[in-house]
C-alpha cells in the first residue's frame, strides 16, 4: 500500500491551511474558554464551572476551527447542549445503575439531537457530565440546564459571533458568510454581464439611427462571433 493510500485510509488530511488561519483559530479557542471561565467563576461555584469546561472545550473547536460546519451553528450549539443537559440529569435521577445511566445519557442525547435537528457532538459530553460529575454537580438537579450549561453556551456563542466577525471570510453564523458571498457574486455579475441574448441583439440593431444592410444569415454570424468572444473573455 502506498503512503498516500494509507493516508487516505486513515483520513489524514493533506489540505493545506495558511498559518494565519491556524493562529486565528487558536486565539479564538483561547478567548472562548477564557470567557467561560471568567463568567462561570463570577456567577457560579468554581467547582461546578470546572466540571463543565470539557464539553465547552469541544464546542470551542467547532466554533473557532470550523465555524461554517453544520454542527457548529447556533441552533446546534444551544439546542444540542440544552437537550443533552436535561437528558443527562434525567438519567442520573431516574436510572439507578450508574453505568447504565451514563451510557443511556449519551445514547439518548444523540437520538434527541437527531430528532430536534441540533446535532452537536460536544452535547454528548454535557449529558455524560450530568451523570459522572461530582455531588456538587448532582445537587443542582435540573437547574444544571440553566447554570452552568446555558450560561456557558451563550457566553461562548457571543464570543464566537464577535470574534469571527472580525474576519470577513469567517463570519459566524454561516448564514452571514453566505450572504457576504452572495453579495460578492451579485457585484461580480453586475460588473460582468452575462451572455448576449439574440432578441436583445436584434432590438439594439433595430434602434440604430443608421441603416444596417445585412441579411439574417450575416446577422446570425455576427451574433455567434460576439457570443463566442464574450464566452472566451469570461472563461467559458
N, C-alpha and C positions, 0 to 999 in steps of 0.2 A: 504494500500500500504506500502510495506517495505521501509526502509530508502534507501537501495541500489537501489531499483527500482525507487524511486523518484530521486536519484542522476543521474541515467541513463537517466531518462526522461528529466531533465533539462540540461543534458550534462556536469555534474560535473565530471571532470577528476580525476580518482584515480591513475593515472600514477605517480609514484614517480620519482623525479628528484634529483640528488645529489646536495648538497648545493653549491659545487664549480661551477657547470654549471649555477646556478641561478645568482651567483655573476659575472660570466664572461659575461652573457647576459646583466646584469645591467650596467656593466662597458662599454661594447661596445655601448649601447644606449647613455650613457653619452658622450662618445668620439665622436660619430657620430653627435649628436646635437651641441655639443661644437664646432666642426669643422665647421659646417654650420653657426653658429652664427658669429664665427670669420671671416670666409671668406666673408659672406654677409655684415657684418658691415665694413669690409675693402674695399670692392669693390662697395657696394650699399648703398642706403639711408637706415638708420636703421629702419625707419617706414615701408618700403616695406619689409624688412627682417622679421620683427615681424609677419606680416600678413601671411607669407607663412610657418612659422615654424610648425603649427599644422599638415599639411599633411605630412611633413617630419618626425614628431614625430611618426606618424602611420607607415611610412616606416621603421623607426628605429626598431620598434617592430618586424617586419618581418625579417629584415636583421640580427638582433643580437639575437633574441629569437628563430626564426625558419629559419635559413639560408638555409635550404635544401628544403623548400616547393616551389612548382612551382611559386606561386605568388611573391616570393622574388628574383627570378633570374634576372640577369642584363637586359635582354630584357624586362621583365615585368616591372621592376623598371623604366628604361629610357623611353621605349615606352609608358607605362601607364601614366606617368606624362606628357610627351610631347604632346600626342594626347589630353589628358584631358585639358591641358592648352589652346590649340588652340580652342577647343570647348567651353570652358568657356568664353574666350574673344569674340568669335563669337556670343554667346548667349547674352552677355551683350550689344554688339553693334547693333545687328540686331533684338532683340526681345524687344519691348517697355515695356511690362508688367514685372515688377520686379519679381513678384512671379513666373510667367511662365518661365522667363529667368533662374531663379535659379533652378527650377525643371527640366527644359529641359537640363541644363548643365550637371547635374548628370546622367540623363537617357541616353542622347546621348553619354556621356563619357563611360558609361558601354557598350553600344552597339558597339561603335568603338573599345574598348579594346577587346571585344569578337572577332570581325572580324579580328583584327590585331594580335590576339593570344598573347596579352600582358596585360592580366587582372592583375591589381594591385589595390587592394581596396583603398589605400590612394589617388589614382588618382581622385576619386570622390570628395575628399576634395579640391584637386587642382583646379578642374573645378568650384566648388562652390565658392571658394575664389575669382576667377576672376569676379564673379557676385556680391557678397556681400561685397567685400573689400572696402577700402577707396577710395576717389577720387584720392589720390596719386597713388594707385594701378591701377585704371581705366585709368589714364593718360598714363600709359605705353603702352597701346594698345597691339598689337601682339608681342612687344618686351618682354612682360611678359614671353613669351615662353623661351627666352634665359636667361634673368636675371629678376627675381631670379630663375625661375624653373630649367632650365638645369644646371645652376651653382650649385645650392644646391643639385640637384640629382647626379651630377657627383662627388661632394665633398663627399657625404655620401657613394657613391659606392666605391670610393677609400679607405675610412676608413674601410668599411666592408670587402673588399678584404684583406687589410693589417692586420687588427685586427684578423679576423677569421683564417688567415693563420698561426698565432702563435700557434694554437691548431689543431693538425692533424685531429681530428675527426670532426672539424667544418669547414674544408676547403671550401671556397666560391669562385666562383660559385659551385653549387652542382656537376657539372661535374668533378671538381678537386677531390672532395671527392670520387666520383665513380671510378675514375682512381686509387686512392690510395687503395680502397677496392679491385679492380681487381688485382692490383699488389700483394696485400697480399694473395689473393686466388691463384694466379699463383705460388707464392713462396711455399704455403702450398701443392699444387698439386705436385710440384717438389720434395718436401720432403716426401710426402706420395703417392707413386704410386697407380694407380687405380687397379681394379680387374685384375687378371691374365687371359689373353686370351688363349684359348685352343691351337690355332695354334702356338702361341709363346712358349707355354709349350712343345709341341711336337718338335718344332725346337730346343729348348735348349737341350732336351734329345738326339736328333739326332747328336748333335755336341760334345757329351761327348766322351772322349777317352777310356771310359770303357764300356764293354758290359753290357747292362741292359736287363736282361732276364725276361721280364714281358709281360703279354698279354694285349690286347686292353682294356679288362674289368678292369684289375688291374690298367692300366694307367688312365682310367676314374675315378676310385675310388680315386687314388692319387690326381688327378686334383680337384675333388669335395671337398676333405678334405682340400686341400690348399686354394681354394677359400672361403670355409666356414670359415676357420681360419682368412683369410685376412679380410672378412666382419665383423667378430666378433671384430677384433682389431681396425677397423676403425669406429666402432659404427653402422655399417649397420646391 
